[in-house]
């Protein structure tokens, strides 16, 4: 016989970084929360790893910033390079010190962030329920509540449901929401390397964008490894892209003959720019990758999802307490969709296409413009306000962080 359904004011589907952020923020606001995760434990997959200043401010607000700073790497600078011409420009985020208390990128694997938030939820909000192995397969939406179902029957009842279950969101598919956009022709090969790469590429920063007309790259450091993300041309099959021969050729082209490289991970994934038609469908709200996905060049996808969650954690408790009309959630949905489309997708797409540009005149123009921007402190600061998502947070009224 099935257990009685969980009852909560808010049910969060998905225990990834966005869903757990929403749960912790709502619990801190006095909202009863249940988190339903399809898998048996938190994912330890190495995925996103960059946290921008407004997101670190959110972490401070939620009481988890110290743990993040202790576990992560502070990256105060990043570089733009060209495969053939070397260093184009270096941007120093300390120019943002008068705009934020965190003028840097924090490099931290997203699974470690999820663990930190889960531990904070358990330590300070033991009434919050986190149930693993709970794969939602259906939603029954009523006037004042939603019933979530699994293959075994009803599992939870809540006033509101948050779909934070990733790019392949079951919640979004149940709702039948369009997820329109584009898929890039290239894919990315992700290589996680346990070796001091800085000794093979002297002068690099912890974060490096490298342009190339055939296979542009991202080379960045995270606490456990160096990560190389290299574009895979459309004609290369996925199984070939992860083969020893193909991977070795990529590494030789980047580092030369470097024996002793320890490869801890290799995988290929497709790259999309997509956004859902609306972030709100009645009593169901979509956020994070369930609502929007984009190119990883710029490290904005995870951050945008956490911003979705934090903004919602301010609006939804006010609606539950009767202090705000439900229209506040429509405004949230509109605001966050605009942030995803007008800024995150625009910047990440521009970065991706610039790094992959094939026309030599356009490539030369990109190098000249980027170098000139970095050389002018005023223009460099304006560039970094966008790249660090501070301008995004202000444009789309991200609520104040304590």
N, C-alpha and C positions, 0 to 999 in steps of 0.2 A: 504494500500500500504506500502511495506517495506521501511524502511529508507535506504538511500544510504550507501553502505559498508564503514566501517572505512578504512582509508588508513594510513599506517605507514611503516617505514623501517623494523621494527621488530614487529611481533605479538606473544605474549606469551599466551599460552593456559594453564590456571591454576593459580589461585591467592593464592596459598599456599606459604610457606616460601621460597621455591626455585624459583618459578616463580616471586614473588615480589622482591626477591633479584636481579634476573637478570634484571627486569624492572628498578629498582632504579639505579643499576650500569650502565646500558646502557644509561639511561637518563642523568646521570652525565657525560657520555662521549659524550653527544650531539646527541644521536640517538633518533629519534622519535619512541615511543613505544606505543603499545596498548595491554592491558591485558584483556583476555576474560575468565570469570569465570562462570561455569555452575550453581552454586548455587546463591541464592538471596543475600547472604552476606558472609563475611569471616567465615570460620569454627571456632568454639570455642571448638572443640573436644580436649580433653587432650590426647596428643600423645607424641612425643619426647620432651625431656626437658633438654638435656645436650648440652652445647656449649664448644668446646675445644679451646685452645689458638689460633691456626691459624684462626679459625672462628671468634673469638672475634677481632682479628687483622683486618679481613675483615670488621667487623662492625665499627671499628674505621675509616677505609678508607672511608666507606659510610656515616659517620657522625651520626651513631645511637648508638654508644657504650655507651655513657653516660646514655641514656634512658634505655638501657638493664641492665647496672650495677645497676641502681636505682631500677629497677623492679625485678631483680633476686637475687639469693643467691650465694655468692662466697663460693665455696667448695674447700679448699686447700688440703684436704686429702681424701683418700678413703681406704676402708678396704676390705680384702678378708677373709671370715669366713667359717667355716664348721658347719653344723647343729648340729653335735655331739661333735665336739672338740673345738668349740668356735673360737676365733680370730686366724687366721693363720698369717696375715701380714697386716701392714699398710704402705701405700705409701704416702709420703709427696711431693706434687708437687712443693714446694718451691725450691727443688733441680734444677728446670728448670729456675730459676730466671735469669741465665746468657744466656738463650736461647730465652726468650720471655718476654714481658712486662706484660703478663697475666699468671703467673704460678699457674693456678687453673682451675677447671671446673666451669662454670657458670650454675647454675640450674635455668632455666626459661622455662615456658611452651611455646611450639612452636606457639600457637595461639597468645600469647602476643607479641612474636617477629614479627609475621605477621602484627599485628596491628601497631607496632612501625614503620615497614618499609613502610606500606601503608600511615601512617601519614606523614612520611618524603617525600614520593613521591608526595603527595598532596600539601604539604607546599612549596616544593622547585622546583617542576617540574609540574606545573598545566597543561601543554600541554600534559603530559602523560595521556592516556585514560584508564580508568578502568571500564569495563562494566560487570555488574552482570546479572544473569539469561540468560546467553548466552552460550548455550550448543552446542559445535561444533560437527557436525555429518559427515562432509565430507571435503576433501581437494582436490583442483584442482591445480596440480603442473605444472607450465609452465617453460620456459627457464630462465626467469628473475624475476618471482614472484610466489606467492602462493595465491590462493583464498580459504578462509575458509568459510564453509557453515554451517548453522543451518537448522532445519526443515522448517524454513520460507524462506530459500534462502541464497544467499551470504551475509556474515556479515562483512568480512574484507578482505583487500588485502594488502600483505606485501612482501617485498623482501625476508625475512627470517621468518620462524616460529620456535618457541621453544616449544616443547612438555614438559610441566612441570606439567602435570595433574595427577600425582600420580601413585600408583602401578597398578591400573586398567585402566591405560591411554587409553583414546579413540584414541588419536593421534597414539600411538603405534599400536593399533589394526587396525586402518584404513590403516596404512602402511603395515600391515601383518608381522610385525617383530617377529621372534622367541624370546621367553623370557625363556631361558633354565636355569635349575638349579635343586634345590631340595626343598622339603617341609619336615620339621622335623615331627617326629611322635608325639612329644608333642606339646601342644599349651600353651599359657600363659593366666592366669587369672590376670587381672589388677584390683587392689582395691585401691581406693583413700580414705584416712582416715583423718578426721579432728580431730586430737588428738595428743598430744605431745608424739609421739612414743619413743623419746629418754628417757623418764621416765620409759618405759617398757623394754628397752634394753640398760641399762647403758653402756656408753663407745663407742657406735656406732658413726660413722661419718655421714655426710650428704649423702654419697653414700656407699653402702655396697653390695658386691657380696657374696652370701651364697651358698656353695656347698652342695649337697645332692643327693644320688642315685635315690630317688623317686621324689622329688619335689624341685629342686634347686630354689633359689629366688634372687630377686634384691629388696633391701629396700632403697629407696632414698627420700630425701626431696626436694620439690619444694615450691615456695612461698606460695601457698594456702593450701597445704596438704602434708601429707606423702603418698608416693605411694609404694605399695607392689605388685611386679610382681612375680607370683608363677607358676611354671610349672604344667600343667595339664596332667596326663597320658592319652595315646590314648584311653583307654577303657571307659573314663568318658565322657558322652554326654555333649554338650554345655549347654543345659538347666539345667542339674544337676549341672554343674560347677558354675553357677551363683545363685543357690538356696540358701536360708537362711541357710539350714542345712550344705551344703558343705562349704560355705564361713565361717560360724561360726567355723567349725571344723578346717579349715586352720588357722584362727586367734587364736584359743585356742592353737594349736600346736606351734605357733610362740611366742605368748605373754602370754600364760596362761589365767586364768580367769581375763578379763579386762573389767568390765562394763563401759559403757559410751563412747565406741568407736562410732564415728559418721561416717558412711560409705556414702560417697558422690557419688561414682561411682563403678560399677562392670561391667566388660565385658570380653569376651574371644575372642582371635584372633589367627589365624594360623600363623606359623613362616616359612618364606621362605628364601632361598638364590638363587637369580636369577639375570641374567644380559642379556641385549638385545644384539643382534648380532653385531650391530654397533650403535654408538651414532649419526652418521650422515647418513641421507638418502636424498641426493640431497640438497634441500633448507630447509629441515626439520631437526632440531637438537633435540635430546632427552636428558633430564638431570633429576637429582634427582631420585625419586622413579619410574618415568616412564622408567628409563634406568637401574636401579639397586636397589635391595632390599636385606636386610640381617638381621640376628638375631639382636635384640636390645641389646644384652649383649656387652657392650662397648660404646654404645651411639655414633655410628659412621655414621649411615645412613643419618640423617639430615645434619650433618656436611659435609659429602661427597657431598651431593647435592648442598649445598651452595658453596662448592669449585668448583663444575662443573660450576655453574652460574658465579662466579667471574672470573674464568679463561676465560670463553667464553666472558665475558664483555670486556676483553682486546683484544681478537683476532678479534671478529666480527666487531667492529668499524673500525679497521685497514683495513679489507676487504672492508667494505662499502666505505671508503675514497679512496680506490685504493692504499693504502700504503702496502698492503700485498696480496698475491695470495690466492685463495680459498683453496689451499693446507694447509694453516695454520689451517683451520677448520678440515681437516682430521687429522692433527697432534694433535689437541685438542681432537678429538674423540678417537684417539688411546691412548693418554695419560690418559684421564679420565677413559677409560675402564680398562686400566692396573691398575690404582689406586684402582678401585673398586674390581677387581678380585684378584690382587696379594697382596694387603694389607688389605683393609677393610674386604672383605669376609674371608680372611685367618685368621685374628685376631679374628673377631667376632665368626667364627666357632670354632676356637681353644678354646676360652673362654667358649662358650656354652657347648662343649663336655667335657671340663675339669670339669666344675661345675656339670655336670650330670653324670660323670663317675660312673659306678657300680662296677667295679672290685676293691676290697679292696686294693690290692697291688698298683694299679695305683693311687688310691685316696691318699694313704700314700705318694707315690712318689710326687704327685702334691703338697701336703702340705709341704713336706720337701723342694722341689725346690723353691716354692713360698716364704717360710720363709727365705731361704738362700738368695734369690734375694733381698728381702726387707732389709736384714741386711747388705748388701754390697752396700755402696753409689754409686759405679761405676756401678754395675749391676742394681741397682734400678733406676738410672738415665736413663740407656739404655732402661729399661722396660718402663719407663714413657714417654720417647721420642716417643715410638710406641703407647702407650695407649693414649697419648694426641694429637696424629696425627701430631706432629711436624716433625717426620721423614718422614711421608707420604707426607706432603707439600713440603719438600725439595727434596725427591726422584723424585716426579712427577712435579717438576718445577712450583709450584703454583706462579703466578706472585707476585712481591713485593707489599706489602701493605703500603700505605703512612702513 
